Amino acid sequence: MGDRCGWCGGVLPSGRGRRYCPRPRPCRQAAYRARRRAKAAIRARVALLQISQELQAHALALDELIAGALHAQQGLPGAHCIAAADFSS
């Protein structure tokens, strides 16, 4: 049994070390497009990770502010509004 195409699973001709069907080119083109989409998605995933870390830091700061106000038994008027206004959009 010969090697199989990495994209469609079809049998490849032996002895050439190919990864995709030689003809027609849809398998190679589809694999190329998939690699390009994955590479583009990396930038978006990194941006989402950075945004989520920033949101988590703001949420923890807000939690500490609320806990501190409750512990001191004296809430600052508008403390929630001040903390929420600190979020940059």
VOPAGU-2260 file (C-alpha; in pm, 1 decimal, decimal comma):
REM VOPAGU-2260
SITE   aa  ch    i         X         Y         Z
SITE  MET   A    0       0,0       0,0       0,0
SITE  GLY   A    1     145,5     338,1    -104,6
SITE  ASP   A    2     153,0     668,3      72,5
SITE  ARG   A    3    -163,9     871,1      96,4
SITE  CYS   A    4    -234,4    1235,7      18,8
SITE  GLY   A    5    -214,0    1449,0     332,7
SITE  TRP   A    6    -528,6    1634,7     230,3
SITE  CYS   A    7    -775,4    1400,5      58,7
SITE  GLY   A    8    -633,9    1060,5     152,9
SITE  GLY   A    9    -593,2     941,4    -205,5
SITE  VAL   A   10    -313,0     699,9    -292,7
SITE  LEU   A   11       3,5     876,7    -412,9
SITE  PRO   A   12     245,0     749,0    -676,6
SITE  SER   A   13     540,9     582,4    -505,9
SITE  GLY   A   14     901,6     694,4    -506,5
SITE  ARG   A   15     861,0    1069,9    -524,0
SITE  GLY   A   16     813,2    1165,9    -157,2
SITE  ARG   A   17     499,7    1369,3    -226,4
SITE  ARG   A   18     262,6    1482,4      41,6
SITE  TYR   A   19     -31,5    1581,9    -180,9
SITE  CYS   A   20    -190,7    1456,2    -502,4
SITE  PRO   A   21      16,2    1560,1    -804,9
SITE  ARG   A   22    -273,8    1632,5   -1040,9
SITE  PRO   A   23    -504,7    1817,6   -1036,8
SITE  ARG   A   24    -380,0    2068,3    -782,5
SITE  PRO   A   25    -681,3    2112,8    -553,2
SITE  CYS   A   26    -521,4    1920,5    -265,8
SITE  ARG   A   27    -205,0    2130,9    -266,0
SITE  GLN   A   28    -401,4    2452,1    -306,9
SITE  ALA   A   29    -646,2    2359,8     -31,1
SITE  ALA   A   30    -359,1    2270,3     202,3
SITE  TYR   A   31    -185,5    2599,7     117,9
SITE  ARG   A   32    -503,5    2796,6     190,9
SITE  ALA   A   33    -551,9    2608,2     518,1
SITE  ARG   A   34    -195,5    2692,4     624,9
SITE  ARG   A   35    -251,8    3059,8     536,5
SITE  ARG   A   36    -576,3    3069,7     737,8
SITE  ALA   A   37    -403,9    2907,6    1036,0
SITE  LYS   A   38    -117,1    3158,2    1016,9
SITE  ALA   A   39    -362,2    3450,6    1004,1
SITE  ALA   A   40    -556,8    3307,3    1297,8
SITE  ILE   A   41    -244,3    3310,2    1514,5
SITE  ARG   A   42    -240,1    3691,3    1515,1
SITE  ALA   A   43    -606,9    3703,7    1610,6
SITE  ARG   A   44    -557,3    3448,7    1888,8
SITE  VAL   A   45    -263,9    3645,5    2031,7
SITE  ALA   A   46    -473,4    3964,2    2026,3
SITE  LEU   A   47    -762,0    3788,4    2201,5
SITE  LEU   A   48    -523,0    3649,3    2462,7
SITE  GLN   A   49    -385,4    3995,9    2534,5
SITE  ILE   A   50    -735,3    4142,5    2560,5
SITE  SER   A   51    -849,5    3864,8    2794,6
SITE  GLN   A   52    -546,7    3916,5    3019,0
SITE  GLU   A   53    -618,6    4290,1    3036,6
SITE  LEU   A   54    -985,1    4227,3    3116,9
SITE  GLN   A   55    -888,3    3978,3    3385,8
SITE  ALA   A   56    -649,6    4230,5    3544,5
SITE  HIS   A   57    -923,0    4495,9    3548,1
SITE  ALA   A   58   -1175,0    4251,9    3695,1
SITE  LEU   A   59    -932,4    4154,6    3971,5
SITE  ALA   A   60    -864,0    4521,7    4049,3
SITE  LEU   A   61   -1237,3    4587,9    4068,7
SITE  ASP   A   62   -1283,5    4286,6    4294,8
SITE  GLU   A   63   -1009,0    4412,1    4527,7
SITE  LEU   A   64   -1163,5    4760,9    4532,8
SITE  ILE   A   65   -1504,5    4623,7    4626,0
SITE  ALA   A   66   -1358,0    4389,8    4889,6
SITE  GLY   A   67   -1158,5    4676,6    5039,6
SITE  ALA   A   68   -1465,6    4900,5    5055,6
SITE  LEU   A   69   -1673,9    4627,4    5218,1
SITE  HIS   A   70   -1396,5    4549,8    5465,9
SITE  ALA   A   71   -1363,1    4911,8    5567,9
SITE  GLN   A   72   -1743,5    4935,6    5610,5
SITE  GLN   A   73   -1736,7    5262,6    5425,5
SITE  GLY   A   74   -1815,7    5257,7    5059,0
SITE  LEU   A   75   -1692,5    5541,7    4849,4
SITE  PRO   A   76   -1979,1    5702,5    4659,5
SITE  GLY   A   77   -1943,7    5607,6    4294,7
SITE  ALA   A   78   -1658,2    5356,7    4350,0
SITE  HIS   A   79   -1811,5    5120,7    4097,2
SITE  CYS   A   80   -1842,0    5399,4    3840,1
SITE  ILE   A   81   -1480,5    5508,0    3894,7
SITE  ALA   A   82   -1354,0    5151,9    3853,4
SITE  ALA   A   83   -1570,6    5090,6    3548,4
SITE  ALA   A   84   -1457,4    5418,7    3388,7
SITE  ASP   A   85   -1096,6    5296,5    3417,8
SITE  PHE   A   86   -1164,4    5039,6    3142,6
SITE  SER   A   87   -1028,1    5165,3    2814,4
SITE  SER   A   88   -1217,1    5071,2    2502,0
